[in-house]
Amino acid sequence: MNFIAFLIIGALAGWIAGNIMKGKGFGLLGNIVVGIVGAFLGGFLFGLLGLASFGFIGSLITATVGAIVLIYVVSLIKRS
C-alpha cells in the first residue's frame, strides 16, 4: 500500500507543480516522475532547513515544493 500512496503523492505533486510553474501538467507519467524526484529533492531541502513533514498532506507539500524547485532548475538549464 505504501508504494501506491507514493505514486499517488508523486502524481499529485507533479501535477500541482506543473500547474504552478508552467500552467499545465506533464501527463500522468511525467507528473509521477517529476513528483517522485521532487519528493526526494524536497525531503533533502527540508532536512537542510531543519523542517519535517508528517502524514499525507505533509508528504504532498514536501514533494510539491521539491517538484517546483526541480522544474525551476530545469528551466534555468534549458535557457542557457
ROROMI-221641 format. One record per residue: x, y, z of N, C-alpha, C, O in turn; residue number from 1; residue in one letter. Coordinates in nm, 4 decimals, padded with zeros to 6 digits. Layout:
+----------+----------+----------+----------+----------+----------+----------+----------+----------+----------+----------+----------+-------+------+
!      n.X !      n.Y !      n.Z !     ca.X !     ca.Y !     ca.Z !      c.X !      c.Y !      c.Z !      o.X !      o.Y !      o.Z ! kolba ! loro !
+----------+----------+----------+----------+----------+----------+----------+----------+----------+----------+----------+----------+-------+------+
!        X !        Y !        Z !        X !        Y !        Z !        X !        Y !        Z !        X !        Y !        Z !   NUM !    a !
...
+----------+----------+----------+----------+----------+----------+----------+----------+----------+----------+----------+----------+-------+------+
This chain:
+----------+----------+----------+----------+----------+----------+----------+----------+----------+----------+----------+----------+-------+------+
!      n.X !      n.Y !      n.Z !     ca.X !     ca.Y !     ca.Z !      c.X !      c.Y !      c.Z !      o.X !      o.Y !      o.Z ! kolba ! loro !
+----------+----------+----------+----------+----------+----------+----------+----------+----------+----------+----------+----------+-------+------+
!  00.0820 ! -00.1193 !  00.0000 !  00.0000 !  00.0000 !  00.0000 !  00.0870 !  00.1265 !  00.0000 !  00.0458 !  00.2276 ! -00.0570 !     1 !    m !
!  00.2039 !  00.1242 !  00.0611 !  00.2898 !  00.2412 !  00.0634 !  00.3361 !  00.2813 ! -00.0755 !  00.3479 !  00.4001 ! -00.1054 !     2 !    n !
!  00.3625 !  00.1819 ! -00.1614 !  00.4073 !  00.2115 ! -00.2975 !  00.2988 !  00.2848 ! -00.3752 !  00.3283 !  00.3782 ! -00.4498 !     3 !    f !
!  00.1747 !  00.2438 ! -00.3587 !  00.0637 !  00.3089 ! -00.4283 !  00.0464 !  00.4521 ! -00.3764 !  00.0234 !  00.5443 ! -00.4547 !     4 !    i !
!  00.0574 !  00.4705 ! -00.2453 !  00.0489 !  00.6054 ! -00.1885 !  00.1628 !  00.6921 ! -00.2404 !  00.1430 !  00.8103 ! -00.2684 !     5 !    a !
!  00.2825 !  00.6339 ! -00.2535 !  00.3985 !  00.7052 ! -00.3069 !  00.3708 !  00.7523 ! -00.4492 !  00.4024 !  00.8660 ! -00.4840 !     6 !    f !
!  00.3121 !  00.6660 ! -00.5316 !  00.2789 !  00.7034 ! -00.6699 !  00.1709 !  00.8108 ! -00.6743 !  00.1776 !  00.9028 ! -00.7558 !     7 !    l !
!  00.0720 !  00.7993 ! -00.5871 ! -00.0357 !  00.8987 ! -00.5836 !  00.0190 !  01.0348 ! -00.5423 ! -00.0132 !  01.1365 ! -00.6037 !     8 !    i !
!  00.1018 !  01.0363 ! -00.4379 !  00.1616 !  01.1627 ! -00.3938 !  00.2491 !  01.2204 ! -00.5041 !  00.2454 !  01.3408 ! -00.5296 !     9 !    i !
!  00.3283 !  01.1352 ! -00.5700 !  00.4126 !  01.1807 ! -00.6801 !  00.3319 !  01.2405 ! -00.7933 !  00.3671 !  01.3460 ! -00.8459 !    10 !    g !
!  00.2242 !  01.1741 ! -00.8311 !  00.1401 !  01.2236 ! -00.9398 !  00.0753 !  01.3565 ! -00.9025 !  00.0734 !  01.4497 ! -00.9829 !    11 !    a !
!  00.0226 !  01.3653 ! -00.7815 ! -00.0408 !  01.4905 ! -00.7382 !  00.0607 !  01.6040 ! -00.7281 !  00.0345 !  01.7156 ! -00.7728 !    12 !    l !
!  00.1761 !  01.5751 ! -00.6694 !  00.2784 !  01.6792 ! -00.6543 !  00.3279 !  01.7267 ! -00.7901 !  00.3457 !  01.8468 ! -00.8103 !    13 !    a !
!  00.3505 !  01.6348 ! -00.8838 !  00.3932 !  01.6721 ! -01.0183 !  00.2890 !  01.7556 ! -01.0899 !  00.3220 !  01.8521 ! -01.1588 !    14 !    g !
!  00.1629 !  01.7179 ! -01.0733 !  00.0539 !  01.7918 ! -01.1371 !  00.0424 !  01.9324 ! -01.0793 !  00.0288 !  02.0296 ! -01.1537 !    15 !    w !
!  00.0479 !  01.9433 ! -00.9454 !  00.0382 !  02.0742 ! -00.8804 !  00.1560 !  02.1623 ! -00.9223 !  00.1378 !  02.2789 ! -00.9575 !    16 !    i !
!  00.2761 !  02.1063 ! -00.9183 !  00.3953 !  02.1836 ! -00.9558 !  00.3894 !  02.2249 ! -01.1023 !  00.4267 !  02.3370 ! -01.1369 !    17 !    a !
!  00.3428 !  02.1354 ! -01.1882 !  00.3292 !  02.1685 ! -01.3299 !  00.2316 !  02.2814 ! -01.3525 !  00.2544 !  02.3681 ! -01.4368 !    18 !    g !
!  00.1231 !  02.2808 ! -01.2778 !  00.0252 !  02.3886 ! -01.2904 !  00.0793 !  02.5204 ! -01.2372 !  00.0500 !  02.6264 ! -01.2927 !    19 !    n !
!  00.1563 !  02.5151 ! -01.1322 !  00.2120 !  02.6380 ! -01.0746 !  00.3212 !  02.6954 ! -01.1651 !  00.3254 !  02.8163 ! -01.1881 !    20 !    i !
!  00.4083 !  02.6103 ! -01.2160 !  00.5261 !  02.6578 ! -01.2894 !  00.5038 !  02.6768 ! -01.4390 !  00.5606 !  02.7692 ! -01.4973 !    21 !    m !
!  00.4251 !  02.5944 ! -01.5013 !  00.4083 !  02.6025 ! -01.6468 !  00.2661 !  02.6363 ! -01.6885 !  00.2430 !  02.6771 ! -01.8023 !    22 !    k !
!  00.1733 !  02.6204 ! -01.6001 !  00.0351 !  02.6425 ! -01.6356 ! -00.0356 !  02.5181 ! -01.6862 ! -00.1534 !  02.5239 ! -01.7214 !    23 !    g !
!  00.0349 !  02.4054 ! -01.6904 ! -00.0264 !  02.2783 ! -01.7300 !  00.0566 !  02.1645 ! -01.6720 !  00.1700 !  02.1849 ! -01.6286 !    24 !    k !
!  00.0000 !  02.0465 ! -01.6717 !  00.0703 !  01.9303 ! -01.6190 !  00.1618 !  01.8691 ! -01.7238 !  00.1773 !  01.9226 ! -01.8336 !    25 !    g !
!  00.2223 !  01.7557 ! -01.6883 !  00.3157 !  01.6873 ! -01.7777 !  00.2618 !  01.5535 ! -01.8254 !  00.3382 !  01.4736 ! -01.8796 !    26 !    f !
!  00.1348 !  01.5265 ! -01.8077 !  00.0811 !  01.3945 ! -01.8362 !  00.1001 !  01.3069 ! -01.7132 !  00.1800 !  01.3402 ! -01.6256 !    27 !    g !
!  00.0292 !  01.1975 ! -01.7053 !  00.0310 !  01.1140 ! -01.5855 !  00.1703 !  01.0637 ! -01.5520 !  00.2156 !  01.0782 ! -01.4384 !    28 !    l !
!  00.2384 !  01.0050 ! -01.6482 !  00.3717 !  00.9501 ! -01.6222 !  00.4716 !  01.0609 ! -01.5902 !  00.5532 !  01.0460 ! -01.4992 !    29 !    l !
!  00.4661 !  01.1707 ! -01.6634 !  00.5548 !  01.2834 ! -01.6361 !  00.5314 !  01.3425 ! -01.4982 !  00.6266 !  01.3771 ! -01.4283 !    30 !    g !
!  00.4035 !  01.3543 ! -01.4582 !  00.3712 !  01.4051 ! -01.3249 !  00.4272 !  01.3142 ! -01.2159 !  00.4805 !  01.3616 ! -01.1156 !    31 !    n !
!  00.4147 !  01.1839 ! -01.2366 !  00.4658 !  01.0892 ! -01.1373 !  00.6174 !  01.1026 ! -01.1245 !  00.6702 !  01.1071 ! -01.0134 !    32 !    i !
!  00.6868 !  01.1088 ! -01.2369 !  00.8331 !  01.1190 ! -01.2343 !  00.8767 !  01.2503 ! -01.1689 !  00.9637 !  01.2501 ! -01.0818 !    33 !    v !
!  00.8173 !  01.3615 ! -01.2101 !  00.8520 !  01.4915 ! -01.1519 !  00.8199 !  01.4928 ! -01.0029 !  00.8981 !  01.5449 ! -00.9234 !    34 !    v !
!  00.7072 !  01.4367 ! -00.9646 !  00.6679 !  01.4330 ! -00.8238 !  00.7587 !  01.3457 ! -00.7396 !  00.7922 !  01.3826 ! -00.6271 !    35 !    g !
!  00.7996 !  01.2300 ! -00.7917 !  00.8872 !  01.1402 ! -00.7157 !  01.0254 !  01.2019 ! -00.6990 !  01.0806 !  01.2016 ! -00.5890 !    36 !    i !
!  01.0813 !  01.2546 ! -00.8068 !  01.2117 !  01.3209 ! -00.7959 !  01.1986 !  01.4431 ! -00.7044 !  01.2880 !  01.4713 ! -00.6246 !    37 !    v !
!  01.0884 !  01.5141 ! -00.7165 !  01.0631 !  01.6286 ! -00.6301 !  01.0496 !  01.5897 ! -00.4838 !  01.0890 !  01.6659 ! -00.3956 !    38 !    g !
!  00.9945 !  01.4724 ! -00.4573 !  00.9822 !  01.4257 ! -00.3189 !  01.1199 !  01.4054 ! -00.2564 !  01.1426 !  01.4434 ! -00.1415 !    39 !    a !
!  01.2108 !  01.3458 ! -00.3316 !  01.3464 !  01.3278 ! -00.2801 !  01.4157 !  01.4627 ! -00.2619 !  01.4797 !  01.4866 ! -00.1595 !    40 !    f !
!  01.4028 !  01.5499 ! -00.3603 !  01.4643 !  01.6823 ! -00.3525 !  01.4037 !  01.7637 ! -00.2384 !  01.4761 !  01.8285 ! -00.1628 !    41 !    l !
!  01.2723 !  01.7605 ! -00.2259 !  01.2051 !  01.8324 ! -00.1184 !  01.2445 !  01.7800 !  00.0189 !  01.2661 !  01.8581 !  00.1116 !    42 !    g !
!  01.2538 !  01.6482 !  00.0323 !  01.2974 !  01.5899 !  00.1588 !  01.4379 !  01.6336 !  00.1946 !  01.4667 !  01.6622 !  00.3108 !    43 !    g !
!  01.5259 !  01.6390 !  00.0951 !  01.6632 !  01.6836 !  00.1169 !  01.6656 !  01.8300 !  00.1593 !  01.7328 !  01.8660 !  00.2559 !    44 !    f !
!  01.5922 !  01.9144 !  00.0869 !  01.5896 !  02.0577 !  00.1179 !  01.5268 !  02.0854 !  00.2542 !  01.5764 !  02.1687 !  00.3299 !    45 !    l !
!  01.4175 !  02.0154 !  00.2854 !  01.3534 !  02.0337 !  00.4156 !  01.4475 !  01.9904 !  00.5265 !  01.4510 !  02.0527 !  00.6326 !    46 !    f !
!  01.5244 !  01.8833 !  00.5031 !  01.6219 !  01.8376 !  00.6015 !  01.7307 !  01.9414 !  00.6251 !  01.7726 !  01.9630 !  00.7388 !    47 !    g !
!  01.7762 !  02.0054 !  00.5186 !  01.8769 !  02.1106 !  00.5327 !  01.8242 !  02.2288 !  00.6142 !  01.8989 !  02.2929 !  00.6880 !    48 !    l !
!  01.6960 !  02.2562 !  00.5998 !  01.6347 !  02.3679 !  00.6709 !  01.5869 !  02.3300 !  00.8106 !  01.5411 !  02.4159 !  00.8860 !    49 !    l !
!  01.5972 !  02.2030 !  00.8453 !  01.5523 !  02.1571 !  00.9760 !  01.4024 !  02.1419 !  00.9870 !  01.3479 !  02.1424 !  01.0974 !    50 !    g !
!  01.3345 !  02.1284 !  00.8738 !  01.1893 !  02.1122 !  00.8726 !  01.1543 !  01.9646 !  00.8592 !  01.2309 !  01.8863 !  00.8031 !    51 !    l !
!  01.0388 !  01.9280 !  00.9110 !  00.9906 !  01.7911 !  00.8989 !  00.8436 !  01.7945 !  00.8585 !  00.7715 !  01.8888 !  00.8910 !    52 !    a !
!  00.8006 !  01.6922 !  00.7885 !  00.6605 !  01.6827 !  00.7489 !  00.6096 !  01.5438 !  00.7845 !  00.6836 !  01.4454 !  00.7805 !    53 !    s !
!  00.4835 !  01.5383 !  00.8189 !  00.4235 !  01.4124 !  00.8604 !  00.2891 !  01.3939 !  00.7912 !  00.2180 !  01.4909 !  00.7650 !    54 !    f !
!  00.2555 !  01.2710 !  00.7623 !  00.1269 !  01.2387 !  00.7056 !  00.1200 !  01.2647 !  00.5557 !  00.2181 !  01.3035 !  00.4922 !    55 !    g !
!  00.0023 !  01.2423 !  00.5020 ! -00.0206 !  01.2558 !  00.3582 ! -00.0014 !  01.3991 !  00.3115 !  00.0668 !  01.4240 !  00.2122 !    56 !    f !
! -00.0619 !  01.4936 !  00.3836 ! -00.0545 !  01.6341 !  00.3436 !  00.0885 !  01.6852 !  00.3532 !  00.1345 !  01.7566 !  00.2641 !    57 !    i !
!  00.1590 !  01.6500 !  00.4592 !  00.2979 !  01.6922 !  00.4740 !  00.3859 !  01.6360 !  00.3639 !  00.4725 !  01.7059 !  00.3111 !    58 !    g !
!  00.3640 !  01.5103 !  00.3293 !  00.4400 !  01.4495 !  00.2196 !  00.4078 !  01.5154 !  00.0872 !  00.4965 !  01.5364 !  00.0045 !    59 !    s !
!  00.2817 !  01.5481 !  00.0667 !  00.2405 !  01.6145 ! -00.0569 !  00.3038 !  01.7535 ! -00.0672 !  00.3490 !  01.7930 ! -00.1747 !    60 !    l !
!  00.3072 !  01.8268 !  00.0425 !  00.3679 !  01.9605 !  00.0416 !  00.5170 !  01.9502 !  00.0141 !  00.5707 !  02.0256 ! -00.0670 !    61 !    i !
!  00.5845 !  01.8569 !  00.0816 !  00.7279 !  01.8375 !  00.0605 !  00.7579 !  01.8022 ! -00.0837 !  00.8483 !  01.8598 ! -00.1442 !    62 !    t !
!  00.6827 !  01.7076 ! -00.1398 !  00.7041 !  01.6658 ! -00.2786 !  00.6733 !  01.7786 ! -00.3753 !  00.7435 !  01.7947 ! -00.4751 !    63 !    a !
!  00.5709 !  01.8563 ! -00.3482 !  00.5345 !  01.9674 ! -00.4364 !  00.6416 !  02.0753 ! -00.4363 !  00.6786 !  02.1265 ! -00.5420 !    64 !    t !
!  00.6917 !  02.1103 ! -00.3182 !  00.7990 !  02.2103 ! -00.3099 !  00.9220 !  02.1603 ! -00.3850 !  00.9840 !  02.2355 ! -00.4602 !    65 !    v !
!  00.9570 !  02.0344 ! -00.3649 !  01.0717 !  01.9783 ! -00.4363 !  01.0507 !  01.9764 ! -00.5864 !  01.1435 !  02.0038 ! -00.6626 !    66 !    g !
!  00.9295 !  01.9444 ! -00.6296 !  00.8994 !  01.9409 ! -00.7730 !  00.9048 !  02.0808 ! -00.8331 !  00.9503 !  02.0974 ! -00.9463 !    67 !    a !
!  00.8596 !  02.1808 ! -00.7598 !  00.8671 !  02.3189 ! -00.8077 !  01.0129 !  02.3604 ! -00.8241 !  01.0497 !  02.4210 ! -00.9247 !    68 !    i !
!  01.0957 !  02.3278 ! -00.7249 !  01.2387 !  02.3595 ! -00.7345 !  01.3007 !  02.2870 ! -00.8530 !  01.3803 !  02.3451 ! -00.9268 !    69 !    v !
!  01.2648 !  02.1611 ! -00.8715 !  01.3168 !  02.0823 ! -00.9838 !  01.2798 !  02.1456 ! -01.1175 !  01.3659 !  02.1607 ! -01.2043 !    70 !    l !
!  01.1548 !  02.1823 ! -01.1352 !  01.1101 !  02.2433 ! -01.2603 !  01.1811 !  02.3766 ! -01.2827 !  01.2183 !  02.4090 ! -01.3955 !    71 !    i !
!  01.1999 !  02.4532 ! -01.1767 !  01.2684 !  02.5819 ! -01.1875 !  01.4134 !  02.5628 ! -01.2320 !  01.4606 !  02.6328 ! -01.3216 !    72 !    y !
!  01.4838 !  02.4685 ! -01.1698 !  01.6228 !  02.4437 ! -01.2041 !  01.6342 !  02.3930 ! -01.3481 !  01.7230 !  02.4357 ! -01.4219 !    73 !    v !
!  01.5466 !  02.3041 ! -01.3873 !  01.5482 !  02.2527 ! -01.5253 !  01.5213 !  02.3645 ! -01.6244 !  01.5830 !  02.3687 ! -01.7308 !    74 !    v !
!  01.4295 !  02.4559 ! -01.5911 !  01.4012 !  02.5677 ! -01.6831 !  01.5214 !  02.6612 ! -01.6941 !  01.5467 !  02.7168 ! -01.8010 !    75 !    s !
!  01.5964 !  02.6792 ! -01.5836 !  01.7177 !  02.7608 ! -01.5908 !  01.8231 !  02.6959 ! -01.6796 !  01.8911 !  02.7639 ! -01.7565 !    76 !    l !
!  01.8359 !  02.5655 ! -01.6688 !  01.9343 !  02.4925 ! -01.7507 !  01.8947 !  02.4976 ! -01.8974 !  01.9808 !  02.5128 ! -01.9841 !    77 !    i !
!  01.7658 !  02.4851 ! -01.9264 !  01.7193 !  02.4873 ! -02.0652 !  01.7426 !  02.6240 ! -02.1307 !  01.7681 !  02.6311 ! -02.2510 !    78 !    k !
!  01.7343 !  02.7309 ! -02.0535 !  01.7522 !  02.8656 ! -02.1085 !  01.8948 !  02.8919 ! -02.1530 !  01.9185 !  02.9633 ! -02.2505 !    79 !    r !
!  01.9899 !  02.8337 ! -02.0808 !  02.1305 !  02.8638 ! -02.1141 !  02.1877 !  02.7719 ! -02.2174 !  02.3042 !  02.7857 ! -02.2546 !    80 !    s !
+----------+----------+----------+----------+----------+----------+----------+----------+----------+----------+----------+----------+-------+------+
